[in-house]
């Protein structure tokens, strides 16, 4: 098996996608696990990442130049992205945008370019006509054939990129990891693994800020069961979420009770003490540059302004007051980013929660009540 080296055209196409980053993100911050500033992906490798939104496609174009070595990839993609008329069906745009999408769909340029990059269609559970396949008893064979196709591409010289969750994590949590990594491992004995984790801060700036934490190479014990592989993948992805100003603020707000009042300066002091204890006690946790720099007043005011618009807090005269609506759980966690963005961001910290609770209980027990602060 010889790796397929990337070509000028291949690199140029991915570079084109990366040019859209300024349209999607306020900024991008990358953190590496060592001083080499690259992601080890010796052939054959499987590169694993959490799945947040459609913006992940742009994120991948940022990650690609960090790969070492850079060779062509094979990328499992949802089936409908490669089907005719995807843009119109997915976004249901109106007006001028509708005609633009219709023109792009008519050219069939998107499926052509995606297939050139290495995208192959994969059926998702209870989507992409899988119900009909279940009725006919054909789902298992179809899925096996798709995974065998991925294995064949790897053996032809491509590295694998995959989202182990299979679907977007709409609630901020890392979704349940599927068994894809175990299946691929069982088919290719000398497969290397690495990962990176995307953290999206939708609160601190007018546009989303993206944080990318790159992992270190790892292997699975040959005797690992499917459940053990799933657990290890979940740990690798979950523990590399970045602690941002947005999700740390959300964590603190949920430590307060209903109708708690706290001065903005006291809130800032809480954040600084909390982040310092993270640095001292758990240096393996990645902190965003805003927290490291300790100069985040503008971003914090942007957060409070946004939360006031969402009617989750009141913020007047440098006093933050939590509202009862902050603690209401929506009936559905689908698209929690809009329904309760504080809970969405707090959920990003799930893998760090035991450490954060330990710090809070040890240092901030006395800060639990700020009622009637003036």
N, C-alpha and C positions, 0 to 999 in steps of 0.2 A: 504494500500500500504506500503510494507516494502522495504527499500533500499537493493539492492544487494551489499553486501560488497565485496570488491576486494579480490582476492586470491593471493597466492604466485606466481602462474603461470602467472596470469594477470599482476601483478607488474613487474615480471621478463621480460615479453615480451616487455612491454613499456620501461623498462630499456635498453633492447637490442637496441631499436631504438635510444635512447638517446646517446648511445656510438658512433653514427655516427656524432655527433655534431662537432667534431674537423675536420672532413673531409669537412663539409659544411661551418662552420663559423670560422672566425678569433677568435672571442670571443663572449660572451653573457653577457649582462648587464640587470639586473632586477631591476625595481623600483616599490615599493608598495605605495598604497594610505594611509596606516597607519603603525603603528609600529609593527603590528602583523606578517608581512612577510608571509602572506598566503592569499588565495583567498576563500572567504566564498561561499560555495555551498551546503547549507542545502537541503536535499531531500524534494520535487522535485525541481530541478533547471535547468535553461537553461543558458548555458555559451556561450557568443557571442564573436566573434573575426573577425577582418578584414582578407581578403584573398589576399596574395601577390604572392606566388609561390608554387612549389612542396615542397620547403624547410619548408613550414608550418607544414608538418607532423612531422619533427624533432622538430620544435618549440613546438608542442603540447606535445611531450614526456618530454620536459623541464618543461612545465607548470603543468603537471599532479601531480608531488609530492607536489606542492604548494596548491592543493585543500584541503579544510577542510569542511566536512570530505571527504575522498577519497572513492568513490564508483564506481561501473562499469558505463561506459558511453554508450550512443547510439550516433552514429556519422553518419549523412547523408554524403554519398560519391558519387562522379560521377560514373555513372553506369559502364563505361568501365574499371575502376580500378579493379572491381571484376569479369571481364569477362576473358575468356582464352586468352593468348597471349598478355597481356597488355604491357609488357616491350618492346617487339619487335615492336608493333604498335606505341607506344608512342615515343620511342627514335630512332628507325630506325638505330640502331648501325651497324657498319661494323667491319670486322676483328674478332679478338678474343672476343671482347665484345659482338658481335652478338651471338656467340655460348654460351657465359655465360648466356646472357638473355634468349636464347632459352631453355637452360637447366633449369633455374629457372622457366620459364613459364610452362615447361613440368611437374614440380613437383606440380604445383598448390598451392605452399606454400603461396604465397602472398594473394590470396583471402581467403585461410583458416585462416591465421593469422589475417587479417583485420576483417573478420567476427567474430573471437573470441574476438577481442578487442571491437567490437560493431558497425562496419561499416555496413550500409545498403545502397543499391543502390537507387539513386534519379536521375530522368531525368532532364536535363538542357534545358532551352528554345532553340529551334532550333538546338539542338544537340541530340545525342542519339536517333535517329529515331523519334523525336517528330513531324517532318513534316508529316510523314506517319500517325501518330496518329491523327493529326489535320485533315487530309483529311478524315479519317474514323470517325471523330467526337468522338474519344475516349480519347483525351488528358485530358480533365477535370476529367473524372472518374479515369484515371490512376494516375494523380497527387493527387487527393483526397485519393485514396487508399494508396499511398505512405505516405502521411502525417498522415493518420489514423494508419498506421503501426508504425510510430514514436511515436504517442501518446500511442499506446498499449504497446510499449517497456517501455515508461516512467512509465506507470501505473503498470508495472511488477517490477519496482524497480530501473530503471536506470536513471541517470541524462542525459540531452541532451547537446551535444556540436554542434554548428552550425556556418557556415559562412553566415551571413545575406545577403552579397552581391551576393552569389551564384557563382561568377566567380572571377578569378584573377583580381586585379586592375593593369593592364599592364602599366598605365601611371603615377603611383605615387599617383593619386587621390584615395580617397575612392569611390568605385563604388556606383551606385544607390542601396540603401538597398531595398531588396524585403520584402514581407509581411509575411514571415515565422514566425517571432516572434509574430505577431498579431494573426495568425492562431492558433499557439500553446497555446497562452494565452487564446484564446476563448474556447479551449477544456479542459484546466486544470486550474481550478479557483485559486488554491492556489500556483501557480507556482512562484518560486523565480527567479530573474535575476541577473547576474553579467557579467562582460566583461573584456577583456584584449586586448591591441593593440600592434601589431608588427610593428616596424620600422626597415627597412633594410638600412644600410649605405654601399653602394657599392663603395664609393670613397676613404675613408680615409685609407684603408688597402688593402693589396694584396688580401685578402679574405673578404667576407662580414662580417660586424659586426652586430649582432642582438641586438636590444633593446626591452625589454618587459615591458610595463607599465600595472600594474594590477589595475583594477577598484574597486569600492565599490558596494555592493548590492543595487539594485534599484527595484522599482515596477512601474507598469503602473496604472494610474487611471482607475477604472472599466468602465468609460464612454468614454475612449479614442477611437477615430476612428482609422482605419488602417493607415491613413496618419499621425496622431499624434504619433502613435507607431513607424512608420518608421523614423519620424523626431527625436524622442528621441534616438533611437538606433544609428542613424547617428551622433548625438552630442556626445554620450558616446564614440563611437569609434574614431571619428575625433579629439576630444579635448585631447585624450591621446596619440597622436603621439608624440614621443620624438624629441626635437630639438637637432639635432646632428651637429657635425662639418661639415659633408657633405651637409646637407640641408640648414644650416645657411649660409655657403659659397655660395651656389647656389643662395639663396635669395639676398645676397649682390651683386653678379655678375650681376644679372638681374636689379639691381637698377642703374647700370652704363649704359652709352650709348655705341654705337658702337665705336670701336677703342679708348677706354679709357685706359689710362696708370696710374698705381699706384704702388708705391713701396711696396714690400712685407711687410715691417715693418709697413707701414701705414695701410695696409689691416688687419694685426693682431690687430692693435690698434682699428680699426673699429669693428672687431668681439668682442673684449673685452668690448668695450663700449656698444655695442648692447646687449650682454649677461648680463651685469650688470643691464641694464635698464629692461630686462626681469625679472631678479631676484627681483628687487625693485617693479616694477609695476604689474607684473603678476606672482606671486610666484606659482600659480596653474599649470603653464606650466612646464613640466619636461625637464630638461636640461641633456644632456649626460655628463658623468664624465670627458671627455676630455675638455669640456668647463668650467666645475666647477673648474678643476685643473689649467686651464690657461696655461698649458704646452702642446702645440699641434703643435710645429713647424715641427716635422718630419711628422706628419699626414697631415699637410697642404701642405707640399712640395710634398707628395705623391699625393694629390688631384691635384695640379697644373701640376705635371708630367703626370697624367692620362688625364687631360683635354687638355694638349698639344698634346698628342697622338691622341685624338679625333679631333684635329684641331679646338677646340673651343676657345682657348686662345693661346697667345705666352707667354713664360716665359723664360727670359734671364737676367742674371746679376741682379737678385733679383727684376726685374720689371715685373709686370703682365700686359699684353695688351689684351683687349677683342677683338675678331674677329667678323666680321659680321655674320659668320656662327652660332655663339652662339644664335642669335636672330631669326634664321629661324625656322619656325614651320613645322615639317614634314607633308606630306599629310595625313598620317595615324598616330594616336597616339598609335597604337598597338606596343608593345615592345619599348616604348619610352626610356627605360633604355639604349638601344644601340643607338638609333637614336639621342637623345639629353639628355644625362644623367644629365646635369645641370637642365634642365626643369623638368625631372623626379623627382629629389630630391627636387626641389622647390615646386612641387605639393604636396609633403607630408605635407607641412605646411599650407594647405588650411584653415583648421579650426582655425589656429592661425593667419591668414594673417591680419585680421583687427587690432589685437594687435601689430603685427610687423610693419605694416604701420604707426600706431599711434606713435610708438617709433621712427621710422625713420624720419617721418615728424617733430616730435618735437625736435629731437636731432641732426639728421644727414643731415638736409637740405643743409647745407653748404658743404657737402662732395659729392655732386652729380656730380662734374666735376673735373676729375683728368687728363685732357688732357695734353699731353706733359710733364708729370712729369719726372724729371731727377734726 
